[in-house]
C-alpha cells in the first residue's frame, strides 16, 4: 500500500514538473518565433522597399532559431513526441515491447548526453577563443551553453521517462 502511495506522489510531482516546464517554455518559444517572424518581415521590407536591410538580421535569426529548436526539443521530449515508426509493433510480443522501449530510451538518452556534452565543450572553446558573430559581435559561448543545458534537460527528461516506464512495467 505504501509503495502505491509513494509512486502516485512521484507521478504527481513529475506531472507538476512537466506542467511547470510547459508553462515556462511555451511562451518563450512563442516569443522567439514571433521575434524571428517580425525581424524577417522588417528585414524584407527594409531590403526591397527602402533598399536598407537590417544589419545583423541573419545573426539574430540564427540565434532565435537555435532558441526555438532547443526549447522545442525540451517540449517535444517531455510530451514523448519524437518520431516513431511502428511497422513491426503488431508482430512483437508485449514483453519484448517493454524491453524495446527501454533500449530505445537508453539510446535516445545516450545521444542527448553526447550532444549536451559536445555543445558544452564547444561553448568553452568559444569562450576561450572569444568567438563572436561577424556583424553584431554577439558572443557565441552563451548560446552554446544554453543549447547544451537544454539538450541536457531533454536527456534528464528522457531518463525520468525511462524510469517511469520501467516502474509501469512491474
KAWO-V777477 format. One line per field, one symbol per residue. ss: DSSP state (H for helix, E for strand, - for the rest). A space follows every 10 residues. Layout:
ss = ???
This chain:
ss = -HHHHHHHHH HHHHHHHHHH HHHHHHHHHH HHHHHHHHHH HHHHHHHH-- ------HHHH HHHHHHHHHH HHHHHHHH-- ---------- ---HHHHHHH HHHHHHHHHH HHHHHHHHHH HHHHHHHHH- -E------E- HHHHHHHHHH HHHHHHHHHH HHHHHHHHH-
